[in-house]
Structures are given as structure tokens and as C-alpha cells.
């Protein structure tokens, strides 16, 4: 199996890296995330212009028909640049559900507009008081004439504050989870936006008899939701790898520049050993992210694979984040210096769709499903 990016994938990665590095430094990102919706329309337009917003969608749906490897390469660069644009929350996750389950008319209406950057989606699934993997959905769908209405509360809905269309999960009258399309400005929809600790945006969205349209043929979409979460977890892993790479780079550069007792900190053996441990954790995380990506590329959408990857990513992110802050000292805690923002984003990734403890419990719960290995002399 080839673990190296081919020439086209390298070009895609480098193009994304170049665009985001020109668009953001620590000062520019702080300015963008501190106001309005927390991301740049100009950068979003450039992402659409070079085809990144349509990357995962089929060509007949207005996309580029790229696979998971290309998508994860982009996510890694988003993590490296700490770009606040809603590429995952507004395009990959909800757009993937529309691409998988949507009718031909729904795909034709939504996906080309999503690819060109003229519309934005959000996936409203999580509800207050629940945490992955024990997600309980209490939002209900009620048949109303030829259509449906939804009643319930969703929170957090990442980037739900600025989405035009919501992909919403709700309990069907005969059981199971259905997926519905709801206009964000429809009657009966109330949004309360807020900023998350990693300077991104989310919303609590309340539905009170809001008119909804079934996604595709309707019916129980539980399996599709689980598959979407697996793909989202893999994307979060790829983003975390990029963020950890940059956190390590910032730390090693700081050790070379900062002096104590007249010599650079990089001359202190204990600190270089700690930096080496960070590098080892990064490479373990990169390998597990690649493992999750290659499974998706082979058509294997396995929640256990995602849990294995997310467990290692969460452990590595915590270790690298804490060490980066400690080795920067006081400056690492300031809002003006970038390393603290990387640690904040890594912490948020660790809290999204399960952290180390949750995934460890999931994996422990399936130990009995594996065959025993007998070791004989």
C-alpha cells in the first residue's frame, strides 16, 4: 500500500497551504475570529474558486469527485493554519449527508451552490444534556399534510449561526431517526448564536413546528448518521495532525530563540528530550489518522477504526498541547501568541464526537468480540 501522496495530491496540499498561509497569521486570525461570524468571506470565496468546497462531491453534483485522501489533506492544512472557515461543519459533514441520501432534485439544488460558496449548511443532531456516544434525540418529526414539522432543541450546532439550510435529525412517528432539510429562517426556527472557547461559532437552535422536507426517500437514517460521524471523526483527526505539527514547530522554534543563562533553551537536554517525545506522539497520531483515512478510501466505514484513531489523536493532542504551553512559559497563555490558540482548538477537537475516555470505553466494550490469541511455546 502506498502511503505517500501522489503528484496531484501534493499539488492540492501545497495550493491549500499557500492560500491559507497568505490569508492568516496570528494577528489576522485574531482579528477575523473576534468579530461577526468569525470567519472570512474573502477566504471562503478563494476556497470555492480553487474548487475545495466541491472537492468531495461527484462531478454530476457540481463537485470534483475527489476521495477521502484529498479531503483529509485539505483538513490537515486547515488545522495547520488554524483557519476558522466552516469547511467541515458547513460543507463536508452536512453536504456528505445530502450527497448520500438526497434526491436528485435536492442534490441539484444544494450541492452546486455549496461547491460555489453561495450557500452554507449545518448538521443539527446533538441535543442538550447528551454526549457522544450516548446521544439521545428527542426532537420529533410530525407528518403534516404532504409535509413534516419538527419540534425540539439542538445544541451545539457548529456554525449553525450562519447556515442557510439545516440538516436536522428527528424521531419518526414509527420509530427510527429521520433526516430533514429546514430553512434556517423558516417560521418556528429560533437561533441563539455563541462563540466557543476555540474562537469558532455555534448555535442553539429551537424548532417549534418548523416546516421541514424529508431528505431523500425518508425512513430511518440512523446508519447514515453513524457513517457521517465516522467520516467527521476522521476529518477531525486530520485537522488535529496539522494543528499538532504547527504547535510542535512553534515550540521548537521558541526553544531555539529563547535564552536563559545566556544560552538558547534548545541547549538544555531535558527540554530537547521533551520536544522529542512530542515528535513521537505526533508521528503516532499521524499514523492513526492515515489508518482512518485509508480505510475510508477503501470503502470501509467502521466506527471501531474511527475510535482507535480518535483515541490516539486525543491522547497525542493533550500531550503536545500541554508541553507546548509549558515550554513556552507565560507567553504561551497570551491571546497574542498563536500556540495557545492551537491548544484550544486541539482541546475542542478532543471534546467533539468523543474524547479519549469515551473512545477507550467504546473499544473496551468490544474486546470480547475479538478471538483469543493462544501463545504456545
Protein Blocks (a to p, Z undefined) as FASTA:
>chain_A
ZZbdcfklmmmmmmmmmmmmmmpcfklmmmmmmgcjhpafklmmmmmmnopmmmmpcfkl
opnopafklmmmmmmmmmmnopabfkklmmmmmmmmmmmmmcfklmmmmmmmmmnopacc
dddfbaghiacfbbccfbdcddehjbccdeddddddehklmpfbdcdddddfkgpjdddd
ddfkbghiacdddddfkopacdddddehiacddehjgpjfklmmmmmmmmmmmmmmmmmm
mmmmmmmmmmmmmmmmpcgehiafklpmklmmmmmmmmmmmmmmmmmmmmmmmmmmnopa
cfklmmmmmmmmmmmmmmmmmmmmmmnmmmlmpmkbmklmmmmmmmmmmmggpifklmmm
mmmmmmmmpccddddZZ
